[in-house]
Amino acid sequence: MSSRTITLRRQVAFLVTALVLLWAFAAWMTLRDGANMLGVNELNAKVYEPSEPLIATLQQERRASVVYLGSAVRDRAALEETREATDAAVATFIAQSQRWQARLAGSEETDRLIRDTVAQLEQLGDTRKPIDGVTVDRATAMAGYTSVIDSIFRVWRSLGKLDDEQIGNTTANLIDLKRAWEVMSRQDALVTGALSAGQLSAAEHAEFTRLVGIYRFVIQDTAPRLPADDQVALRQLTTGDTFGRLQRFEDQVIAAGPTSAARLTLGDWQSTSQSARDAVNDLILARGDALVAAAIPVVAGVVLRLLFATGLGALMVWASVLASGQLVRRMDRLRRDARDLATSRLPTVVERLSRGERVDVHAETPDLDYGSDELGQVGGAFNEVQHTAIRSAVEQAELRRDVSATFLNISRRTQGLVHRQLTLLTEMQRKEDDAATLERLFDLDHLATRMRRNAENLIVLTGAISPRIWKHDIPILDVVRGAVAEVEDYTRVSVLPMADGGLVGRAVADATHLLAELIENALSFSPPTTPVTVTGQLVATGYAIEVEDRGLGMDPDDLAAANARLGSAGGFRLSDSPQLGLFVVARLAARLGVRVNLRESAYGGTTAVVLIPSDLITDPHAATGDAALSGSQVDTQPLAVVGAQQTRTGQGPAQPSTAVVPTQRRPAPVTPERTPGRPPAAAGGVTDAGLPRRVRRAAQAVAAEAPHPAPAAERDPEVVRRKMTAYQDGTRRGRAAGADDDHHGDGTLTASGN
């Protein structure tokens, strides 16, 4: 596996784990020695020490039993005394050897051998019962006690030893000497029983000869394996007077054969045999003490290794874990700081710089300080990346400001030209009396209005405020009419009855622009034969305006993406130009605090819901209406709903129409001889269509002559019909031509036909 696929934290953890495992292995090796030392100590205290006096009491009871069986006058009290001592030693051994410490320290073999010894000790009564009844011979009685003593020696052989070869060998040799000591005790019991009975049978003689050979062989075989000091002590013992006298007695018994052994007295034999056995036992105990003294350095070494391997090793491991933990924490902190810098702080600063805000870069994005080591160098690299990114953001912000300033300058100039164009068109409309020409002038008027909205789109891109401002509140119905007047195919827009409500003057321009973008989009992405309806009503949180089309609609993913874009007024990018309408609506909605949401229409198209908050809604009776909307501070022409019965020339019956059409800008007061917005008929008569014929300079003259207008005279209905028929024919031709260029039918909110 490549190291690049493993996290740095895991790599450090792997190294620390390897160190811990190495320490654990060394500690285990040392602890094993320590555990072995503790085990040997426990076995010595719980098994060996209680068993040594047990063997001595069993030997004494064995000799007392054969004496009891061989004597003519049996001393029951002496036998019971030895049995009481044996029972006490048995109870102590069983209690100590069955402790959990002994079981834990011993091996399975040792535990099995101890259980076997305990079982034989518990059956010691079966051995005593025939002796009490004098129904057993001396050899059988001796065999019962010897079997129990041999089981104890087997336990000794299985006891654990320290991991020191010399000490282990010395211990084994001392056990062999102890075995010779036991054989000497057996021959002592055999001879004592024979002397008590006054004779030595042939079987007893043979057994005595065998026992003498065994203990002498064991001593001679063990001596060379003992340390030099022990060899000297053993040689002095076996060549001394006590052993010399014992060997002479043994040789006499062997040479005499199965006889009455009368040449030996019981007192001489017991004193000599007991002295020799005590001398051997004293030698074994002295060598045992020396062995314990020799084992002290070994034990001390185990303890030192235990301290170093476990204590110092644990300290080093702990220090390594601390250092690794500190390293991991530093790396983790560097990772968190770098991630926070890359995903939060730096993007926030860059975004604020891109919006043209003044930002204290050093306070918002301080340098990462991690010292001068490798981690510090990594932090320094992040600092360089941060500085480069901020420099780039500053340059981009300056570029955006320059582009925004350019856009704003172009839009202001364009607005000035469009305003002059609209003023000129207004004058031309007032002076024109030809219906076809007047219709074309109306088309130019709408194109100029759309051009003004496009120029305002550039202003929205720059974040500047629209120059159109109203001082007074405006009825929401007039705002909707003004928005409809800014779209090209306005004849398809049906403004349904709306609830009364006023809009504060500061929000009129942006609200009109926002609604115009939504209405233009609905017109652009719905069939030219279908209407676009606009309706509004008061709701609990403000005023809701719905713009509904009957196009193909949008799929859920696109609808969700469009709503997300409408809910976020982020920075505009050049790559977003196909969706300029979304950005403009989002910017305007954010500026007004308005919520815009797109949802599927019941007709299969799309419904845009504009929720104007309550703080922008005013009393409809306090709004100034069309007079304010068409005053000197606004260029938006109000609309009127025409519900007349209209027919085309030469066509069938009249068809009802609810199309919203633009009215002329605020007309001057009229006299009975003057049509609203036209020169007086007396100046040049009227045309065949009933419109007043214009005479140059006539309008100014008439205006000067008639400062006090009178109520307007009623128009001939036929004249009005012909004018509206001609107007409708022109708008239908323009709509058909525009549908080929602007209609795409995908239902996506884009630049609204711009």
N, C-alpha and C positions, 0 to 999 in steps of 0.2 A: 504494500500500500504506500502510495506517495505521501511524503510529509505534508504536501500542500492540501491533502484531504483531511488532515487532522488539525484541529484547532490548537493554538498555542497553549491554551489552558490545559488541554489534554496531554500535550507533550510534556509540559512541566509536571503534571500529575503523574505521568508515566515514569519520569526520572525519579521523582520523590518516592513513588511506590517501589521502584527497583531498589532504592537506597533502604527503604524500610524493610523490604524482604531480605536484603543482605544482612541488615542488622538483626532481623528476627532469626535468621539462620545461625549467625554467630552467637546470639543470645541463647538460642535453643541448645546449641552444643554445650555452652557453658552451664546453662540451667540444667541440662541433663546430668552433668557432673555434680552440680549442686543437689539435684534431686536424688541422684544415686547416693551421695554422701548422706543426705537426710534419711534416705531409705535404709542405708546400712546402720545408721544410728538408731533408727526406730526398731529395726529387727534385732539389733544387739540388746536394746532395752526391753523389748517386748517378748523376745523369743530366747536369745542366748542366755541372758542373765538369769531368767527364771528357770531355765532348763539345767544349768550347771548344778545348782543345789539339788534339783530333782534327781539327777543321775546319782549323786552321792547318797541320797536317802534310799534310792532303789537298790544301790549296791549294799548298803547296810542291812536293808530288809532281806535282801537275797541271802546274805551270810547268816543272818539271824534265823531265817527259815530253815536252811540246811542244818544248822546247829540244833534247832528245835526237833527236826526229824531224826537226827543221829544221836541225840542224847538219851540216856536212859532216864534221867530226871529232867523233865522239860520245864524250862523257865518261861511260863506264859507271859509274865509281866514284861520281861525284856523284849519279847516279840511284839507285844502290843505297843510298847514305847516306840519302837522303830516304825511301826505301821502308822502311828499318829503323826510322826514327823514326815513320813512319805505322803500321807493324805494332805497335810498342809502344803507341802511343796507342789503336789498335783493340782490343788485348787488354785494356787498362785499362777502356775503355768497356764492352766486353761483360761483363767480370767485375762491374763496379759496377752496371750497369743491370739485370742479371739477379738481383740480390739480392732477398730476399723483402720487405725494407723498401720498396724501390722499387716492387715490384708491388702491395704493400698500399696505398701512398700514392697511386699513380697511378690514373687512371680506366681504363676498358676501352679507350677510344680511344688513350690514351697507351701502354698496354701493347701494343696492336696496332701503333702506329707504331714503337715501339722494336723490336718483332720484325721489322718490315719493314727498318729501318735495319741491324739486325744481319745480316739475310739478305744485304743488298747488300754489307756489309763483308766477309762471308765469301766473296762472289763477286768480290772485288776482284782476285783472281788472273786471272780471265777478262779483265779490262780490261788487265792488265799484259802478258799473253802476246802480243797483236798488236803492242804497243809494242816488246817485245824483238825481235820479228822484223821490225820496221819494215814491217808489212803494213797499217797503218792510217794515215789522214791525221790532221793535227793537230786538226781540228774534232771528229772522232769520238772521239779520245782525251780531249779536253776534256769532251765530253758525258758520258763514263762517270764521271769524277770529279765533275762538277757534279751528276749525279743523286744520288750518295751524299750530297753536302753539302746538297742541297735536302731530302732525307729527314730530316736532322738538324734543319733549320730547322722542318720540320713538327712534329717532336717538341717543339721549344721552344714552338711556338704552343699546344700542348695541355697544357703543364704547368700545375698548379694555381697559383692566386694567392691572396694574402690578401684577406679581405673588406673591402678599403679601395679605394674607387673611384679616388682620385688615384694611389695606388701602382700599382694595376692598369693605369691608362692610361699612366703613365710607363714601366712595364715593357714594354708593347706598343710604345711609341714607340722605346725603346732597341733592341728587337728589329728594328724597321724600319731603324734606323740600321745595325744589324749586317748587315742584308740588303744595304744600300747598300755596306757595306764588302766583302761577298762579291762584289758585281757589279764593284766596282773591282778585285778580285783576278782575276776572270775576264778583264776587259779587259787587265789586266797580263800574264796568261799568253798571251793572243792576240797582243799586240804583241810580246812577248818572243820568241815562236815565229817570228813573221814576220821580225823583225830577225835572228834566228839563221839563217833560211832565205834572207834577202836579198830577200824579196818578200812582198807582201800581196795575196792573191787577192781577187777581187771578192766572194766569199762572206764571207771574213774581214773585208773592209772594211764590208760591210753589217752584219755581226754586231757589229763594233766600234762603229759608229755607234749601233746599237740599245742597246748596253750603256752607252755614255756618256749617252744620253738617259735611260735607266732610273735610274741612280744619282743623276744630277743632279735628276731629278723627285722621287725618294724623299726626298732631303735637303731640297728646297724644300717638299715636302708635309708632312714630319714636323716641321720647325722650328716652325711656329706652335702645334703641340700640346704642345710641350715646356714645362716650367716656365720662368719668365722667366730664371733664371740659366742654364739649359741653352740657351735660345735665344741668349743673349749669347755663350756659349762657342762654340756652333756657328757663329754669324755671324762671330766672330773667326777661326775656323778656315777657313771657306770663302772669306773675303776676304784671307787671309794670303798670303805669298809662295809657300809650298809649293804650295797649291791653285792660285794664279795661274799658276805655271809649269806645273803639270800640265794645267791647262785649255788653255794655249797649245799644249802638245805634242799634246793631243787634237784641238784645232781644226786643227792642221797636218796630222795624219794624215787627218782627215775631208776637209779641203780638197784634199789631194793625190790622193785617190782610190786605186784599186788600182794602186799603184806599188811600186817597190822599197823605199820608205820610207827612202831612203838619207840623207835630210836629218836623221834622228834616229840618234843613236848608242845602242847597247845600254846603255852605262853611264849616259848621261844619263837615259834612260827609266826604268831600274830604280831608280836612286837617287831620282828625283822621285816615281815611283809608290809606291815602298816608304815614303818619308817621308810622303806624303799618307795612305796607308792606315794607317800607324802612328799618325798624328795622330788620325784618326777612331777607331781602336780605343782609343787612350788616352782620348779624350773619353768613349767609351762606358763604359770601365772606371771612370773617375772618377765619371760619373753613376750607375753601378751602386753604387759605394761610398756615394755620397750617398743613393741610394735605400735601401740597407741601414740607413744611419743614420736616415733618415726612418721606416723600418719599425720601429725599436726601440720608440718610444712605442706603436705599434699592438700590437706583441707584448707589451709590458708591460701594456697595457690588457687584452689577452686573458688574460694570466696573473693580473692582479688580479681580473678577472671570474670566472676559474676558481677563484681562492681564495675569493672572496666567495660565489659561487653554490654551489660544491661544499663548501668548507670551512665557512664561516659558515652556509650553508644547511643543511648536514648537522648542524652543531652545534645549530641551532634545531630541526631535525626530531628530533634525538636528545633534546633537552630536552622537546619536545612528547610524544615517545613515553614518556619517563620519567614525565612528569606524568600522561599518560593511563594508563600502567600503574599508577601509584600510586593514581589515582582508581578504576581498575577493581578493584585489589586491595582498596581500602577498601570499595567496594560489594560485592565478593564476600565479604569478611569480615563485613560487615553482613548480607548475605543468609544466610550460614552461621550466624551468631550468632542471627539472628532465627528461622531455621528450627529450630535446635537449641532455642531458647527455646520456640517454639510447639509442637514435636513431641516434645520429650524432657524438658527441665528443668521447664517449667511444668506439663505434665500429671503428671509424677512428684510434684511438690510438691503439686499439687491432690489427687492420689490419696492421698498420705500424710496430708494434712490431712483428707480425707474419712474415712480410717480412724481418725482421732482421734489420730494421732501428733503429737508436738511437733517442729516443723520450724523451723530457723533460716533464715527466708525470705531475709534479706540475703546469707547465705553460699551458699545453694542457688541463688538466682536473682538474681545481682548485676545492677545497672543497666548498660545498654549505654552506653559512653562513647566518642563519636566527635567530640568537639569541639563547637563552636558554629556550624559552617557548616550547609549544607542537609542533609548526611548526618547530622550530629549532631542536627538537628531530627527527622529520621526516626527515629534511635535513641531520642530522647526520647519520640516518639509510641509506640514499642514499649514503653518503660518505663511509660508511663501505662496502656497496655493490660494489661501484666503486673500492675501494682498493682491495677487493677480486677478482673482475674481472680482474684488472690489474695484480695482482700477478699471476693469472691463465694464463693470456696472456703471461706474461714474461716466465713462466715455459713452456708453449706450444712453444713459440718462441725458447727457448733454446733447447727443444726437437727436433723441426724442424731443427734447425741448426745442431744438432748432427746427425739426420737422413740424412740430406743433405750431411754432410761431409762423412758419411758412404757410401751413394750412390755414391758420387763423387770418393771416394777411390776405391770402387768396380768397377765403370765404367772405371776409369783410368787403373786399373790392367787388366780388361777385354780387354780394347782397346790395351794395350801392347801385350797381348797374341794373340788377333786377328790379329794385325799387323804382329807379327812373323809368325802366321799361314798363312797369305796371302803371305808373302815373301817366305815361304817354298813351298806353293802351286805353286807360280810362277816358282820357280826353278824346281819343279817336272813337271809342264806342259811343260817347255822348253826341259826337258830331256826325256819325254815320247813319244813313237812312236806308241803305241797301241791305236786304235781309241776308243774302249770301255773304256779303262782305262782313256784316255784323257777326255772323256765325263764325267766320274765320278769325275775327278779332277775339271772340270768346275762346276759341281754341288756343290762340296765342296767349291769352290771359291765363289759361290753365297751365300751359307749358311753362310760362314764367313763374307761376306759383309753385310748380314742382321743382323748377330750378332753384327757387328760393329755399325750398325744403332740403334739396341736395346740398346747398351751401351751408344750411344749418347743420346738416350731418357732419360736415367738416368741423364746424364749431363744437359739436358734441365730441368729436374725436379728440379735439385739443383740450376738452374739459372746461372751456369757457362758457359763460352764461349767454343765453339768447338775447339779442338786442331788443326783441319785442317784449315789452313789459306793459302790464295794465295796472293802473292805480286802483281800479274799482273791481268789485266782484262781478262775475259773469255767470249767467244761467248755464247749467251744464248742457242743456239742449243746444244753445248757441255754440258752445265749444265743440260739440259733436258735428254741428252743421259746418263750422269752420274747418274741421278736419276733413269732412267729406269734400269740401270745396278744393282741397289741396291734392286730390287724387284725379287721375285722368278719366277713368270710366265711371264718373260719379253717378250717371243715370241708372246704373245697376244697384246703387245703394238705396236701401229702404230703411229710413229711420222710423222705427216703430214707436208707439206712445211710450214716453219716458216719465218717470216720477220727477216731480219738481225738486230742484236742488240748485244751489249756486256753488261756484268755485272761486276760491280766493284769487285775486288778480295776479299775484306773484307766480301762481302755478298754471296760468292759462296757456302761455306760450308752449311750455314743455308738454302739458297734457294734450294740447292740440296736435303737436308734432308726434307724440307717442301714438295717439289714436289714428292719425293719418298713415303712419307706417303700418299699423296693424290692418287698417282698411285696405291700403294699397296691396299688401301681401295677400289678403283674402281675395281681392279682385284678380290678382295675377295668377293665383293657383286654383282657380275654379273656372268651369266652362263659361264662356261669354253669354250663354243663354240663361244662366242661373243668377238669382239675386244674392246680394250680401246684405244681411240684416244687422242693424245696430239697435240695441235696446238698453235701458238702464233702469235701475231701481235702488231705493234706499235699503240698506241692510244694517244689521246690528253694529257693524264696525265701520260703516262709512257708506260709500256709494259704489255699486257694482255696475260696470258697463260691459256688455257682451257683444262681440263682433263674430258673427257666424257665417261661414261660407258653406257651399255645397259641392266642394271639390272631392278629390280622391282620398283626402285625409293623409295621415302619417302613421307608419308602423310604430308599435309601442317603444322600441328602442330609440328611434329618432325623436319621438315625442318626449321621452324622458331626457334625452340629451339636450333638446331645445329648451325644456323647462329648467334644466340645470344651468344652461347658459343664461337664461333670462334672470335666474336668481343670483347670478354672479356678475358684478360690473367690473371685471378685471381689465387689465391693460389690453389695448387693441394691438394686434400684430398684422403686418401686411398680408400674411397668409390667411387671415380671417376675412379678407375682403369679400369672398362669395357670401358670407353671412353677415354683411354689414348691418342689415336690418335688425338682426338679433342683438348685436352689440349696441346699436343706437337705442333700441327699446330698453335694454338692460340698463344703460347709462341713465336714460331719462327716468326710468322707474326708481333707480337708486337715488337719484337727485331729489325726486318728489316724495320718496318713501312709499311708493305705490307697489303693489304686488301684481304681477302679470303671470297668468297660468294658462297653458294650452291644454285642451282636452278634446276628446273625440265628440263630434257633433252627432245629433240624432239623425241627421241626413247623410251621414257618412263622411262629411268634411271635417273641418276643425273649428272649434270655438275658442276664441281668446277672451279670457275674463280679466278685466282690469278692475282691481279693488282699490278705490281711492280712500285713504284714511279719513276719519271723522274730522281731524283738525284742519283739513283742506276744504271741507264742505261748510257752506254758509246758508243762511236763510234765503230761499229763492226770491222772496219779495224784496229783499234788500239789494239784489243784483240789478245792474243797470241795463242788461239786455243788449239788443243789437246796436243800440246807440253807442255803448261803450266798446263793443267788439269791433265796430267799424270806425272808431274815432281816429284821431290823428296819430295815436300811438300803435296802431295795428294795421297790417296790410292784408289781413285775412278777410275775404269777402263772405258775408253771411249768406246762408242759403234759405230758400223758401220751398215749401212742399206744394207741388202743383197737382191738383186732383181733378183737373178739367177733363172733359171728354174730348179726345183728340182723334182726328182721322187724317190720313194722308190724302193728298189731292189725287182724285181718280181712283180711290180704293173703297173698300166696303164700309161697314158700319163702324162707328167710333168705338175705340177700345179704352178701357179705364187704365190710368197710369198713376203710380205713386212715386215716380222718380223724383229724386231731389235734384233741383237745378239751381245754378247760381243766379242770384239777383244782381242788378247793377249796384255798384258801390253807392253809398248814401246819396240819394238824389236831392237835388235842390227843390225848394218849395215851388209849386207849379201854380199857374193861373188857369182859368177856364179854357183859354186858348192854347195851353201848353201841356204837352205830354211829359210825365216824369222822366227826367234825364235827357230830354230832347230839346232842340231849339224850337221856338214857337212856330206854329203852322203858318202864321201870317207872313213869316220871313220869306218863304219860298213855296208855299203850298204843301200838298201832301203827294206821296207816291201812289201808284196803283195798289200797293199793298196796304195803304192807309197810314204809312209812316210819314212823319213830317220831312219835307225836303230841306236839306241843309243849304244854307247860303253862307259863304265864308264871312267871318267877322260878325255874323248875325247874332250868334249866341251872346257875345259880349255886349252888343248893343241892346238886345232885349233885356238882358240881365240888369243893365243900367237903367232901362226905362221902366222896369217892373220891380221895384224894391219890395213891394208889399204883395206877395202872391195870394191868389184867390183859390178856392177849392178846385181841384182838377175836374175836367169834364169827363163823362163816361165814354169809353171806347166802344166802337162797333164790335160785337162778338165775332163777326166774320173776319174782321181785320186781325183780331187776336188769334183766331184759329189758323189763318194762313201763316202768320209769323211763327207760331209754335210748330206747325207742320214742317216748315222750312228748317227750323232749328233742330228738330228731331232727325230729319233726313241727314243733316250734316254730322250730328253726333254719332249716328249709326255707322256712317262711312268711316269716321275716325276710329271708332271702336273696333270695327272689323279689321282695319289696317293694323291697329296696335296689337290685336290678339295674335296675329301671325308672328310678331317680333317678341312680345313679352310673355306669352302664356307658355308654361312648361308642363303644368299639370302634375308635378311631383309632390305638391303640398308642403314644400320646405319653406320656412320663413327665411328669406334672404334679403337682398337690398331693396326689396319692395319695388321692383320694376325699375330701379335706378340704373 
